Amino acid sequence: MEQKIIVLRERTRRTRHRSRKDVRARRRICGVLAALCFLLLLGVVGGMENGTMALGIGTVRVMGTGVAGVLLTWAAGGFRYAARP
């Protein structure tokens, strides 16, 4: 009976950690979304420059897109620096 309990505990420990494939896929998706946020940010700023978008709405969109881009970059691991050897 004790052997079954030990086996069950080992299985729960293994399922707590995400596999490397899952982490890499999440980072890749977040990186692509962060790049799209940057392009959207450039489009909004260009619309404000050309006068096709109101300044108030453009400012709100720039701030929202910028915050989303920074958060997605953080989720993708963009702010993790490699240790110096």
DSSP file (Angstrom, degrees, kcal/mol; ACC not computed):
  #  RESIDUE AA STRUCTURE BP1 BP2  ACC     N-H-->O    O-->H-N    N-H-->O    O-->H-N    TCO  KAPPA ALPHA  PHI   PSI    X-CA   Y-CA   Z-CA
    1    1 A M     >        0   0    0      0, 0.0     4,-1.4     0, 0.0     3,-0.2   0.000 360.0 360.0 360.0 -36.9    0.0    0.0    0.0
    2    2 A E  H  >  +     0   0    0      1,-0.2     4,-2.0     2,-0.2     5,-0.2   0.827 360.0  59.4 -67.9 -30.6    2.8    2.4    0.7
    3    3 A Q  H  > S+     0   0    0      1,-0.2     4,-2.2     2,-0.2    -1,-0.2   0.889 103.0  51.7 -65.5 -38.3    4.3    1.8   -2.7
    4    4 A K  H  > S+     0   0    0      2,-0.2     4,-2.3     1,-0.2    -1,-0.2   0.889 108.4  51.2 -65.5 -38.9    1.2    3.0   -4.4
    5    5 A I  H  X S+     0   0    0     -4,-1.4     4,-2.1     2,-0.2    -1,-0.2   0.911 110.1  49.4 -65.1 -41.7    1.2    6.2   -2.3
    6    6 A I  H  X S+     0   0    0     -4,-2.0     4,-2.0     1,-0.2    -2,-0.2   0.909 110.6  50.3 -64.1 -41.9    4.8    6.9   -3.3
    7    7 A V  H  X S+     0   0    0     -4,-2.2     4,-1.9     1,-0.2    -2,-0.2   0.901 109.7  50.8 -64.2 -41.2    4.0    6.3   -7.0
    8    8 A L  H  X S+     0   0    0     -4,-2.3     4,-1.9     1,-0.2    -1,-0.2   0.888 109.0  51.2 -64.5 -38.7    1.1    8.7   -6.8
    9    9 A R  H  X S+     0   0    0     -4,-2.1     4,-1.8     1,-0.2    -1,-0.2   0.890 108.5  51.7 -65.8 -38.7    3.2   11.4   -5.2
   10   10 A E  H  X S+     0   0    0     -4,-2.0     4,-1.7     1,-0.2    -1,-0.2   0.889 108.3  51.8 -65.1 -38.4    5.8   11.0   -7.9
   11   11 A R  H  X S+     0   0    0     -4,-1.9     4,-1.8     1,-0.2    -1,-0.2   0.904 108.3  50.3 -66.3 -40.6    3.2   11.4  -10.6
   12   12 A T  H  X S+     0   0    0     -4,-1.9     4,-0.9     1,-0.2    -1,-0.2   0.869 108.3  53.4 -67.2 -34.2    1.9   14.6   -9.1
   13   13 A R  H  X S+     0   0    0     -4,-1.8     4,-0.6     1,-0.2     3,-0.4   0.887 109.1  49.1 -65.9 -37.2    5.3   16.1   -8.9
   14   14 A R  H  < S+     0   0    0     -4,-1.7     3,-0.5     1,-0.2    -1,-0.2   0.856 108.3  52.7 -71.0 -34.5    5.9   15.4  -12.6
   15   15 A T  H  < S+     0   0    0     -4,-1.8    -1,-0.2     1,-0.2    -2,-0.2   0.647  95.9  69.5 -79.6 -12.6    2.7   17.0  -13.7
   16   16 A R  H  < S+     0   0    0     -4,-0.9     2,-0.3    -3,-0.4    -1,-0.2   0.843  89.7  70.9 -71.5 -32.4    3.3   20.2  -11.9
   17   17 A H  S  < S-     0   0    0     -4,-0.6     2,-0.2    -3,-0.5     0, 0.0  -0.645  82.3-127.6 -90.5 141.0    6.1   21.3  -14.2
   18   18 A R        -     0   0    0     -2,-0.3     2,-0.1     1,-0.1    -2,-0.1  -0.554  28.1-111.0 -82.1 149.6    5.5   22.3  -17.7
   19   19 A S     >  -     0   0    0     -2,-0.2     4,-1.9     1,-0.1     5,-0.2  -0.366  24.2-114.0 -76.0 161.2    7.4   20.7  -20.5
   20   20 A R  H  > S+     0   0    0      1,-0.2     4,-2.6     2,-0.2     5,-0.2   0.835 115.9  58.6 -65.2 -31.9   10.0   22.6  -22.4
   21   21 A K  H  > S+     0   0    0      2,-0.2     4,-2.4     1,-0.2    -1,-0.2   0.915 106.2  48.2 -63.2 -42.1    7.9   22.4  -25.6
   22   22 A D  H  > S+     0   0    0      2,-0.2     4,-2.3     1,-0.2    -2,-0.2   0.906 112.6  48.0 -64.9 -41.2    5.0   24.1  -23.9
   23   23 A V  H  X S+     0   0    0     -4,-1.9     4,-2.5     2,-0.2    -2,-0.2   0.919 113.2  47.6 -66.6 -43.3    7.2   26.9  -22.5
   24   24 A R  H  X S+     0   0    0     -4,-2.6     4,-2.4     2,-0.2    -2,-0.2   0.889 111.9  50.2 -65.7 -38.4    8.9   27.4  -25.9
   25   25 A A  H  X S+     0   0    0     -4,-2.4     4,-2.4    -5,-0.2    -1,-0.2   0.913 111.5  48.4 -65.8 -41.5    5.5   27.5  -27.7
   26   26 A R  H  X S+     0   0    0     -4,-2.3     4,-2.5     1,-0.2    -2,-0.2   0.913 112.9  48.0 -64.6 -42.1    4.1   30.0  -25.2
   27   27 A R  H  X S+     0   0    0     -4,-2.5     4,-2.2     2,-0.2    -2,-0.2   0.898 111.7  50.0 -65.3 -39.5    7.2   32.2  -25.6
   28   28 A R  H  X S+     0   0    0     -4,-2.4     4,-2.1     2,-0.2    -2,-0.2   0.927 112.4  46.5 -64.8 -44.4    7.0   32.0  -29.4
   29   29 A I  H  X S+     0   0    0     -4,-2.4     4,-2.3     1,-0.2    -2,-0.2   0.921 113.4  48.6 -64.5 -44.1    3.3   33.0  -29.4
   30   30 A C  H  X S+     0   0    0     -4,-2.5     4,-2.1     1,-0.2    -1,-0.2   0.867 110.3  52.6 -65.2 -35.2    3.9   35.8  -27.0
   31   31 A G  H  X S+     0   0    0     -4,-2.2     4,-2.0     2,-0.2    -1,-0.2   0.897 109.6  47.8 -66.5 -40.3    6.8   37.1  -29.1
   32   32 A V  H  X S+     0   0    0     -4,-2.1     4,-2.1     2,-0.2    -2,-0.2   0.913 112.7  48.9 -65.9 -42.4    4.8   37.1  -32.2
   33   33 A L  H  X S+     0   0    0     -4,-2.3     4,-2.0     1,-0.2    -2,-0.2   0.867 109.4  53.0 -65.8 -35.6    1.9   39.0  -30.5
   34   34 A A  H  X S+     0   0    0     -4,-2.1     4,-1.9     2,-0.2    -1,-0.2   0.895 108.6  49.8 -65.6 -39.6    4.4   41.5  -29.1
   35   35 A A  H  X S+     0   0    0     -4,-2.0     4,-2.1     2,-0.2    -2,-0.2   0.893 110.1  50.5 -65.6 -39.1    5.8   42.1  -32.6
   36   36 A L  H  X S+     0   0    0     -4,-2.1     4,-2.3     1,-0.2    -2,-0.2   0.867 107.7  53.8 -66.1 -35.2    2.2   42.6  -33.8
   37   37 A C  H  X S+     0   0    0     -4,-2.0     4,-2.4     2,-0.2    -2,-0.2   0.894 107.4  51.5 -63.9 -39.1    1.6   45.1  -31.0
   38   38 A F  H  X S+     0   0    0     -4,-1.9     4,-2.2     2,-0.2    -2,-0.2   0.917 110.4  47.8 -64.2 -42.5    4.7   47.0  -32.1
   39   39 A L  H  X S+     0   0    0     -4,-2.1     4,-2.1     2,-0.2    -2,-0.2   0.891 111.7  50.2 -66.1 -38.0    3.4   47.2  -35.7
   40   40 A L  H  X S+     0   0    0     -4,-2.3     4,-2.4     2,-0.2    -1,-0.2   0.890 108.2  54.0 -64.6 -38.4    0.0   48.3  -34.5
   41   41 A L  H  X S+     0   0    0     -4,-2.4     4,-2.3     1,-0.2    -2,-0.2   0.916 108.4  48.6 -60.7 -44.4    1.7   51.0  -32.3
   42   42 A L  H  X S+     0   0    0     -4,-2.2     4,-2.3     1,-0.2    -1,-0.2   0.891 110.9  51.5 -63.5 -38.6    3.5   52.3  -35.4
   43   43 A G  H  X S+     0   0    0     -4,-2.1     4,-2.2     2,-0.2    -2,-0.2   0.892 110.1  48.2 -65.1 -40.2    0.3   52.3  -37.4
   44   44 A V  H  X S+     0   0    0     -4,-2.4     4,-2.1     2,-0.2    -2,-0.2   0.921 112.1  48.7 -67.4 -43.2   -1.5   54.3  -34.7
   45   45 A V  H  X S+     0   0    0     -4,-2.3     4,-2.1     1,-0.2    -2,-0.2   0.900 111.5  50.8 -63.8 -39.5    1.3   56.8  -34.4
   46   46 A G  H  X S+     0   0    0     -4,-2.3     4,-2.1     1,-0.2     6,-0.2   0.889 108.7  51.6 -64.4 -38.4    1.3   57.2  -38.2
   47   47 A G  H  X>S+     0   0    0     -4,-2.2     5,-1.6     1,-0.2     6,-1.2   0.873 110.2  49.1 -65.2 -36.4   -2.5   57.7  -38.2
   48   48 A M  H  <5S+     0   0    0     -4,-2.1     3,-0.3     4,-0.2    -2,-0.2   0.877 110.6  51.0 -69.2 -37.1   -2.1   60.4  -35.6
   49   49 A E  H  <5S+     0   0    0     -4,-2.1    -2,-0.2     1,-0.2    -1,-0.2   0.890 112.2  45.6 -67.1 -39.2    0.7   62.1  -37.6
   50   50 A N  H  <5S-     0   0    0     -4,-2.1    -1,-0.2    -5,-0.1    -2,-0.2   0.560 111.9-118.4 -83.5  -7.5   -1.3   62.1  -40.8
   51   51 A G  T  <5S+     0   0    0     -4,-0.7    -3,-0.2    -3,-0.3    -4,-0.1   0.619  82.4 117.6  83.2  12.5   -4.5   63.4  -39.1
   52   52 A T  S   <S+     0   0    0     -5,-1.6     2,-0.4    -6,-0.2    -4,-0.2   0.532  73.6  49.4 -87.5  -5.9   -6.6   60.4  -39.9
   53   53 A M  S    S-     0   0    0     -6,-1.2    -2,-0.2    -7,-0.1    -1,-0.1  -0.995  92.2-109.3-133.8 139.8   -7.0   59.6  -36.2
   54   54 A A     >  -     0   0    0     -2,-0.4     4,-2.3     1,-0.1     5,-0.2  -0.307  25.6-125.4 -65.4 149.8   -8.0   61.9  -33.3
   55   55 A L  H  > S+     0   0    0      2,-0.2     4,-2.2     1,-0.2     5,-0.2   0.889 106.5  49.1 -66.4 -40.9   -5.3   62.8  -30.9
   56   56 A G  H  > S+     0   0    0      2,-0.2     4,-1.9     1,-0.2    -1,-0.2   0.941 115.0  42.5 -65.8 -48.5   -7.2   61.7  -27.8
   57   57 A I  H  > S+     0   0    0      1,-0.2     4,-2.3     2,-0.2    -1,-0.2   0.889 114.5  52.6 -65.1 -39.1   -8.2   58.3  -29.1
   58   58 A G  H  X S+     0   0    0     -4,-2.3     4,-2.5     1,-0.2    -1,-0.2   0.887 107.1  51.9 -64.1 -39.1   -4.8   57.8  -30.6
   59   59 A T  H  X S+     0   0    0     -4,-2.2     4,-2.4     2,-0.2    -1,-0.2   0.917 110.4  48.2 -63.9 -42.9   -3.1   58.5  -27.3
   60   60 A V  H  X S+     0   0    0     -4,-1.9     4,-2.4     1,-0.2    -2,-0.2   0.911 113.3  47.8 -63.8 -42.1   -5.3   55.9  -25.5
   61   61 A R  H  X S+     0   0    0     -4,-2.3     4,-2.7     2,-0.2     5,-0.2   0.885 110.8  51.2 -67.3 -38.0   -4.6   53.3  -28.2
   62   62 A V  H  X S+     0   0    0     -4,-2.5     4,-2.4     2,-0.2    -2,-0.2   0.924 112.3  46.2 -64.8 -44.0   -0.8   54.0  -28.1
   63   63 A M  H  X S+     0   0    0     -4,-2.4     4,-2.3     2,-0.2     5,-0.2   0.926 115.4  46.1 -65.8 -43.4   -0.7   53.6  -24.3
   64   64 A G  H  X S+     0   0    0     -4,-2.4     4,-2.3     1,-0.2    -2,-0.2   0.917 115.3  45.6 -64.7 -43.7   -2.8   50.4  -24.4
   65   65 A T  H  X S+     0   0    0     -4,-2.7     4,-2.4     2,-0.2    -1,-0.2   0.876 112.6  51.7 -67.9 -37.2   -0.8   48.9  -27.2
   66   66 A G  H  X S+     0   0    0     -4,-2.4     4,-2.3    -5,-0.2    -2,-0.2   0.920 111.1  46.4 -65.5 -44.0    2.5   49.9  -25.6
   67   67 A V  H  X S+     0   0    0     -4,-2.3     4,-2.5     2,-0.2     5,-0.2   0.923 113.6  49.0 -64.6 -43.4    1.5   48.3  -22.3
   68   68 A A  H  X S+     0   0    0     -4,-2.3     4,-2.4     1,-0.2    -2,-0.2   0.901 111.5  50.3 -62.6 -40.2    0.3   45.1  -24.0
   69   69 A G  H  X S+     0   0    0     -4,-2.4     4,-2.1     2,-0.2    -1,-0.2   0.894 111.0  47.7 -65.3 -40.1    3.5   44.9  -26.0
   70   70 A V  H  X S+     0   0    0     -4,-2.3     4,-2.4     2,-0.2    -2,-0.2   0.918 113.1  48.2 -67.7 -42.8    5.7   45.3  -22.9
   71   71 A L  H  X S+     0   0    0     -4,-2.5     4,-2.3     1,-0.2    -2,-0.2   0.899 113.1  47.5 -64.8 -39.8    3.7   42.6  -21.0
   72   72 A L  H  X S+     0   0    0     -4,-2.4     4,-1.8     2,-0.2    -1,-0.2   0.870 110.7  51.8 -69.4 -35.2    3.9   40.2  -24.0
   73   73 A T  H  <>S+     0   0    0     -4,-2.1     5,-2.9     2,-0.2     4,-0.5   0.903 110.5  48.9 -65.4 -40.0    7.6   40.9  -24.4
   74   74 A W  H ><5S+     0   0    0     -4,-2.4     3,-1.0     1,-0.2     5,-0.2   0.911 111.1  49.7 -63.4 -42.3    8.0   40.1  -20.7
   75   75 A A  H 3<5S+     0   0    0     -4,-2.3    -1,-0.2     1,-0.3    -2,-0.2   0.813 108.1  54.1 -67.2 -29.1    5.9   36.9  -21.0
   76   76 A A  T 3<5S-     0   0    0     -4,-1.8    -1,-0.3   -46,-0.2    -2,-0.2   0.561 121.4-107.8 -81.2  -7.3    8.1   35.9  -24.0
   77   77 A G  T X 5S+     0   0    0     -3,-1.0     3,-1.0    -4,-0.5    -3,-0.2   0.736  73.1 140.6  89.6  24.0   11.3   36.3  -22.0
   78   78 A G  T 3 <S+     0   0    0     -5,-2.9    -4,-0.2     1,-0.2    -5,-0.1   0.700  70.7  49.6 -73.2 -19.4   12.5   39.4  -23.6
   79   79 A F  T 3  S+     0   0    0     -6,-0.3     2,-0.7    -5,-0.2    -1,-0.2   0.275  83.3 105.9-104.3  10.1   13.7   40.9  -20.4
   80   80 A R    <   -     0   0    0     -3,-1.0     2,-0.3    -6,-0.1     0, 0.0  -0.814  58.2-156.4 -91.2 119.6   15.7   37.9  -19.2
   81   81 A Y        -     0   0    0     -2,-0.7     2,-0.2     1,-0.0    -2,-0.1  -0.731  17.2-114.3 -99.5 144.6   19.4   38.5  -19.6
   82   82 A A        -     0   0    0     -2,-0.3     2,-0.1     1,-0.1    -1,-0.0  -0.488  36.1-109.1 -73.4 143.5   22.0   35.8  -19.9
   83   83 A A        -     0   0    0     -2,-0.2    -1,-0.1     1,-0.1     0, 0.0  -0.451  33.3-111.2 -72.4 144.6   24.4   35.6  -17.1
   84   84 A R              0   0    0     -2,-0.1    -1,-0.1     1,-0.1    -3,-0.0  -0.549 360.0 360.0 -75.8 140.4   28.0   36.7  -17.8
   85   85 A P              0   0    0      0, 0.0    -1,-0.1     0, 0.0    -2,-0.0   0.501 360.0 360.0 -72.9 360.0   30.5   33.8  -17.9
